[in-house]
Amino acid sequence: KVPGKAVVGAGEALQLWDLKTSELEARLVDPQQDPKAVVLQLSFEPQSELVAAGYSDGSVRGWDLRSSSVMTIFSGHRSAISTLQFSVDGTQLYSGSADTTIVAWDLVNEQGIFRLKGHKAMITGLVCTQDEKHLISTAKDGVIKVWDLQTQYSTETHIAHKSECWGLTEFAVPPAVEADVCLATVSNGTEIKLFSFNFEGEEGQQLHVLGELEKQSKHRGVGL
């Protein structure tokens, strides 16, 4: 998100690298953070130089890469952060955790908005739809859920995989598919499952299975 730069989590720090010179430009550590907490997840706000970092102690920090400073700190999970997702307009952040919950954070007022409960294992993927009315989540319980962000209730629950689900991503809608969003999930086996989602579909019937793919590798998929 910063031209010519790469941002990575390395232990307790964020590292900012210059891709042209291959030199480390900055090492970002919050003096107030738990020294044992390490960076596990990163998510970039597409319209700014704000990066959200999720830590092993369940905390989330918003870093401004221009000033190399912490803009906000959120503490609302009992276990490690396992996934992060900005809203489309960049005003909210969603965090998933090993504590099986999802928390919505208000980046403008710097406070928690609500908590979503329903999964029975670590959250492994989050996608916020372009209409900003729905959040789609996966977890190690093998389930994919659709959440109504206005009511804060799950409107759909499907078994994505019979084994653990380890990743969720959005991909471009193919010309032959009538859908607003296309999604892919990956299991800890060889299976990748494809879904379509329609904004205007009847509640409870907006998510549909498109098909399945088989990975050539039998190693566990850890992301997409």
PAROKOL-503664 format. One record per residue (C-alpha): residue in one letter; x, y, z. Coordinates in nm, 3 decimals, decimal comma. Each point is the difference from the previous one (the first is absolute). Example, Ala and Ser with C-alpha at 12.3 -4.5 7.8 and 13.67 -1.06 7.14 Angstrom:
BEGIN
<node res="A" u="1,230" v="-0,450" w="0,780"/>
<node res="S" u="0,137" v="0,344" w="-0,066"/>
***
This chain:
BEGIN
<node res="K" u="0,000" v="0,000" w="0,000"/>
<node res="V" u="0,307" v="0,224" w="0,024"/>
<node res="P" u="0,163" v="0,028" w="-0,345"/>
<node res="G" u="0,332" v="-0,180" w="-0,009"/>
<node res="K" u="-0,035" v="-0,129" w="0,355"/>
<node res="A" u="-0,091" v="-0,328" w="0,165"/>
<node res="V" u="-0,150" v="-0,035" w="0,348"/>
<node res="V" u="0,036" v="-0,328" w="0,186"/>
<node res="G" u="-0,056" v="-0,126" w="0,352"/>
<node res="A" u="0,319" v="-0,124" w="0,166"/>
<node res="G" u="-0,033" v="-0,113" w="0,358"/>
<node res="E" u="-0,130" v="0,287" w="0,213"/>
<node res="A" u="0,066" v="0,260" w="-0,273"/>
<node res="L" u="-0,117" v="0,126" w="-0,335"/>
<node res="Q" u="0,285" v="0,036" w="-0,246"/>
<node res="L" u="-0,002" v="0,248" w="-0,289"/>
<node res="W" u="0,232" v="-0,102" w="-0,285"/>
<node res="D" u="0,117" v="0,192" w="-0,306"/>
<node res="L" u="-0,056" v="-0,234" w="-0,294"/>
<node res="K" u="0,254" v="0,177" w="-0,223"/>
<node res="T" u="0,292" v="-0,004" w="0,241"/>
<node res="S" u="-0,111" v="-0,306" w="0,204"/>
<node res="E" u="0,073" v="0,200" w="0,313"/>
<node res="L" u="-0,198" v="0,009" w="0,324"/>
<node res="E" u="-0,130" v="0,357" w="0,039"/>
<node res="A" u="-0,196" v="-0,026" w="0,323"/>
<node res="R" u="-0,085" v="-0,240" w="0,279"/>
<node res="L" u="-0,327" v="0,092" w="0,168"/>
<node res="V" u="-0,067" v="-0,108" w="0,357"/>
<node res="D" u="-0,248" v="0,154" w="0,242"/>
<node res="P" u="0,185" v="0,062" w="0,330"/>
<node res="Q" u="-0,323" v="-0,073" w="0,186"/>
<node res="Q" u="-0,065" v="-0,341" w="-0,154"/>
<node res="D" u="0,059" v="-0,330" w="0,177"/>
<node res="P" u="0,362" v="-0,087" w="-0,083"/>
<node res="K" u="-0,101" v="-0,363" w="-0,051"/>
<node res="A" u="-0,273" v="0,088" w="-0,254"/>
<node res="V" u="0,090" v="-0,069" w="-0,363"/>
<node res="V" u="-0,160" v="0,121" w="-0,323"/>
<node res="L" u="-0,216" v="-0,271" w="-0,158"/>
<node res="Q" u="-0,223" v="0,183" w="-0,250"/>
<node res="L" u="0,015" v="0,311" w="-0,219"/>
<node res="S" u="-0,272" v="0,177" w="-0,197"/>
<node res="F" u="0,041" v="0,313" w="-0,213"/>
<node res="E" u="-0,258" v="0,276" w="-0,039"/>
<node res="P" u="-0,009" v="0,047" w="-0,380"/>
<node res="Q" u="-0,055" v="0,378" w="-0,001"/>
<node res="S" u="0,269" v="0,103" w="0,247"/>
<node res="E" u="0,330" v="-0,106" w="0,153"/>
<node res="L" u="-0,169" v="-0,153" w="0,305"/>
<node res="V" u="0,087" v="-0,361" w="0,081"/>
<node res="A" u="-0,175" v="-0,204" w="0,268"/>
<node res="A" u="0,215" v="-0,249" w="0,188"/>
<node res="G" u="-0,143" v="-0,286" w="0,204"/>
<node res="Y" u="0,205" v="-0,140" w="0,286"/>
<node res="S" u="0,028" v="-0,328" w="0,187"/>
<node res="D" u="-0,137" v="0,157" w="0,320"/>
<node res="G" u="-0,330" v="0,087" w="-0,172"/>
<node res="S" u="0,075" v="0,369" w="-0,050"/>
<node res="V" u="-0,029" v="0,194" w="-0,327"/>
<node res="R" u="0,201" v="0,311" w="-0,088"/>
<node res="G" u="-0,054" v="0,243" w="-0,282"/>
<node res="W" u="0,332" v="0,132" w="-0,129"/>
<node res="D" u="0,044" v="0,310" w="-0,217"/>
<node res="L" u="0,289" v="-0,088" w="-0,231"/>
<node res="R" u="0,063" v="0,364" w="-0,091"/>
<node res="S" u="0,079" v="0,098" w="0,358"/>
<node res="S" u="0,100" v="-0,348" w="0,122"/>
<node res="S" u="-0,231" v="0,049" w="0,297"/>
<node res="V" u="-0,285" v="-0,188" w="0,166"/>
<node res="M" u="-0,332" v="0,166" w="-0,078"/>
<node res="T" u="-0,227" v="-0,224" w="0,207"/>
<node res="I" u="0,007" v="-0,306" w="0,225"/>
<node res="F" u="-0,288" v="-0,246" w="0,037"/>
<node res="S" u="-0,023" v="-0,268" w="0,268"/>
<node res="G" u="-0,308" v="-0,218" w="-0,022"/>
<node res="H" u="0,110" v="-0,360" w="-0,051"/>
<node res="R" u="0,108" v="-0,261" w="0,252"/>
<node res="S" u="0,229" v="-0,181" w="-0,246"/>
<node res="A" u="0,223" v="0,063" w="-0,299"/>
<node res="I" u="-0,121" v="0,193" w="-0,304"/>
<node res="S" u="-0,042" v="-0,239" w="-0,293"/>
<node res="T" u="-0,137" v="0,227" w="-0,277"/>
<node res="L" u="-0,071" v="0,368" w="-0,072"/>
<node res="Q" u="-0,219" v="0,174" w="-0,258"/>
<node res="F" u="-0,069" v="0,370" w="-0,066"/>
<node res="S" u="-0,346" v="0,113" w="-0,106"/>
<node res="V" u="-0,031" v="0,123" w="-0,358"/>
<node res="D" u="-0,013" v="0,367" w="0,105"/>
<node res="G" u="0,291" v="-0,042" w="0,244"/>
<node res="T" u="-0,190" v="0,127" w="0,305"/>
<node res="Q" u="-0,030" v="-0,338" w="0,170"/>
<node res="L" u="0,223" v="-0,297" w="0,069"/>
<node res="Y" u="-0,106" v="-0,358" w="0,068"/>
<node res="S" u="0,221" v="-0,230" w="0,204"/>
<node res="G" u="-0,031" v="-0,376" w="0,033"/>
<node res="S" u="0,167" v="-0,190" w="0,277"/>
<node res="A" u="0,091" v="-0,339" w="0,137"/>
<node res="D" u="-0,264" v="0,074" w="0,267"/>
<node res="T" u="-0,260" v="-0,082" w="-0,276"/>
<node res="T" u="-0,149" v="0,353" w="-0,010"/>
<node res="I" u="0,001" v="0,290" w="-0,247"/>
<node res="V" u="0,013" v="0,361" w="0,120"/>
<node res="A" u="-0,095" v="0,308" w="-0,203"/>
<node res="W" u="0,206" v="0,311" w="0,080"/>
<node res="D" u="-0,083" v="0,363" w="-0,076"/>
<node res="L" u="0,322" v="0,160" w="-0,128"/>
<node res="V" u="-0,141" v="0,353" w="0,013"/>
<node res="N" u="-0,115" v="-0,008" w="0,363"/>
<node res="E" u="0,264" v="-0,259" w="0,098"/>
<node res="Q" u="-0,235" v="-0,239" w="0,176"/>
<node res="G" u="-0,160" v="-0,341" w="-0,032"/>
<node res="I" u="-0,344" v="-0,014" w="-0,164"/>
<node res="F" u="-0,117" v="-0,360" w="0,041"/>
<node res="R" u="0,113" v="-0,359" w="0,035"/>
<node res="L" u="-0,118" v="-0,290" w="-0,219"/>
<node res="K" u="-0,025" v="-0,347" w="0,157"/>
<node res="G" u="-0,092" v="-0,323" w="-0,175"/>
<node res="H" u="0,311" v="-0,182" w="-0,113"/>
<node res="K" u="0,136" v="-0,281" w="0,215"/>
<node res="A" u="0,367" v="0,030" w="-0,089"/>
<node res="M" u="0,266" v="0,253" w="-0,104"/>
<node res="I" u="-0,111" v="0,251" w="-0,264"/>
<node res="T" u="0,203" v="-0,051" w="-0,318"/>
<node res="G" u="-0,148" v="0,241" w="-0,256"/>
<node res="L" u="-0,208" v="0,317" w="-0,036"/>
<node res="V" u="-0,142" v="0,173" w="-0,308"/>
<node res="C" u="-0,202" v="0,324" w="0,016"/>
<node res="T" u="-0,235" v="0,030" w="-0,298"/>
<node res="Q" u="0,003" v="0,306" w="-0,225"/>
<node res="D" u="-0,352" v="0,101" w="0,109"/>
<node res="E" u="0,140" v="0,018" w="0,358"/>
<node res="K" u="-0,308" v="-0,179" w="0,130"/>
<node res="H" u="0,151" v="-0,346" w="0,045"/>
<node res="L" u="0,305" v="-0,165" w="0,146"/>
<node res="I" u="0,095" v="-0,353" w="-0,101"/>
<node res="S" u="0,215" v="-0,212" w="0,230"/>
<node res="T" u="0,166" v="-0,340" w="0,019"/>
<node res="A" u="0,154" v="-0,188" w="0,290"/>
<node res="K" u="0,182" v="-0,319" w="0,086"/>
<node res="D" u="-0,341" v="-0,152" w="0,081"/>
<node res="G" u="-0,041" v="-0,044" w="-0,378"/>
<node res="V" u="-0,293" v="0,242" w="-0,016"/>
<node res="I" u="-0,058" v="0,308" w="-0,217"/>
<node res="K" u="-0,241" v="0,262" w="0,139"/>
<node res="V" u="-0,177" v="0,307" w="-0,139"/>
<node res="W" u="-0,054" v="0,283" w="0,250"/>
<node res="D" u="-0,248" v="0,286" w="-0,037"/>
<node res="L" u="0,197" v="0,302" w="0,124"/>
<node res="Q" u="-0,316" v="0,197" w="0,078"/>
<node res="T" u="-0,164" v="-0,260" w="0,223"/>
<node res="Q" u="0,333" v="-0,159" w="0,101"/>
<node res="Y" u="-0,145" v="-0,348" w="-0,041"/>
<node res="S" u="0,107" v="-0,289" w="-0,221"/>
<node res="T" u="-0,245" v="-0,048" w="-0,288"/>
<node res="E" u="0,164" v="-0,307" w="-0,152"/>
<node res="T" u="0,222" v="-0,283" w="0,117"/>
<node res="H" u="0,142" v="-0,262" w="-0,239"/>
<node res="I" u="0,251" v="-0,281" w="0,038"/>
<node res="A" u="0,286" v="0,113" w="-0,222"/>
<node res="H" u="0,217" v="-0,303" w="0,073"/>
<node res="K" u="-0,033" v="-0,320" w="0,198"/>
<node res="S" u="0,343" v="0,074" w="0,141"/>
<node res="E" u="0,149" v="0,329" w="0,121"/>
<node res="C" u="-0,039" v="0,309" w="-0,217"/>
<node res="W" u="0,326" v="0,193" w="-0,018"/>
<node res="G" u="-0,061" v="0,284" w="-0,242"/>
<node res="L" u="-0,255" v="0,227" w="-0,167"/>
<node res="T" u="0,048" v="0,242" w="-0,289"/>
<node res="E" u="-0,205" v="0,198" w="-0,250"/>
<node res="F" u="0,069" v="-0,033" w="-0,374"/>
<node res="A" u="-0,128" v="0,165" w="-0,319"/>
<node res="V" u="-0,347" v="-0,109" w="-0,109"/>
<node res="P" u="0,027" v="-0,206" w="-0,324"/>
<node res="P" u="-0,213" v="0,127" w="-0,294"/>
<node res="A" u="-0,214" v="-0,315" w="0,005"/>
<node res="V" u="-0,092" v="0,035" w="0,368"/>
<node res="E" u="-0,287" v="0,218" w="0,118"/>
<node res="A" u="0,127" v="0,120" w="0,335"/>
<node res="D" u="0,121" v="0,310" w="0,181"/>
<node res="V" u="0,283" v="-0,178" w="0,181"/>
<node res="C" u="0,195" v="-0,320" w="-0,059"/>
<node res="L" u="0,188" v="-0,168" w="0,285"/>
<node res="A" u="0,240" v="-0,289" w="0,047"/>
<node res="T" u="0,074" v="-0,199" w="0,314"/>
<node res="V" u="0,282" v="-0,247" w="0,059"/>
<node res="S" u="0,006" v="-0,299" w="0,232"/>
<node res="N" u="0,286" v="-0,165" w="0,182"/>
<node res="G" u="-0,029" v="-0,277" w="-0,258"/>
<node res="T" u="-0,004" v="0,022" w="-0,379"/>
<node res="E" u="-0,335" v="0,176" w="-0,044"/>
<node res="I" u="-0,069" v="0,355" w="-0,117"/>
<node res="K" u="-0,369" v="0,098" w="-0,013"/>
<node res="L" u="-0,145" v="0,286" w="-0,205"/>
<node res="F" u="-0,305" v="0,208" w="0,102"/>
<node res="S" u="-0,211" v="0,278" w="-0,148"/>
<node res="F" u="-0,182" v="0,271" w="0,198"/>
<node res="N" u="-0,282" v="0,229" w="-0,113"/>
<node res="F" u="-0,077" v="0,330" w="0,176"/>
<node res="E" u="-0,370" v="0,000" w="-0,094"/>
<node res="G" u="-0,069" v="-0,367" w="0,062"/>
<node res="E" u="-0,258" v="-0,114" w="0,251"/>
<node res="E" u="0,141" v="0,001" w="0,352"/>
<node res="G" u="0,132" v="-0,344" w="0,083"/>
<node res="Q" u="0,044" v="-0,089" w="-0,367"/>
<node res="Q" u="0,269" v="0,243" w="-0,117"/>
<node res="L" u="0,302" v="-0,233" w="0,017"/>
<node res="H" u="0,025" v="-0,286" w="-0,248"/>
<node res="V" u="0,260" v="-0,265" w="-0,080"/>
<node res="L" u="0,152" v="0,040" w="-0,347"/>
<node res="G" u="0,221" v="-0,306" w="0,005"/>
<node res="E" u="0,313" v="-0,163" w="0,135"/>
<node res="L" u="0,364" v="-0,020" w="-0,101"/>
<node res="E" u="0,267" v="-0,239" w="0,115"/>
<node res="K" u="0,345" v="0,124" w="0,095"/>
<node res="Q" u="0,290" v="-0,185" w="-0,155"/>
<node res="S" u="0,184" v="0,016" w="0,330"/>
<node res="K" u="-0,126" v="-0,203" w="0,295"/>
<node res="H" u="0,158" v="0,241" w="0,245"/>
<node res="R" u="-0,235" v="0,207" w="0,212"/>
<node res="G" u="-0,116" v="0,324" w="-0,159"/>
<node res="V" u="0,063" v="0,291" w="0,236"/>
<node res="G" u="-0,131" v="0,285" w="-0,212"/>
<node res="L" u="-0,120" v="0,116" w="-0,338"/>
***
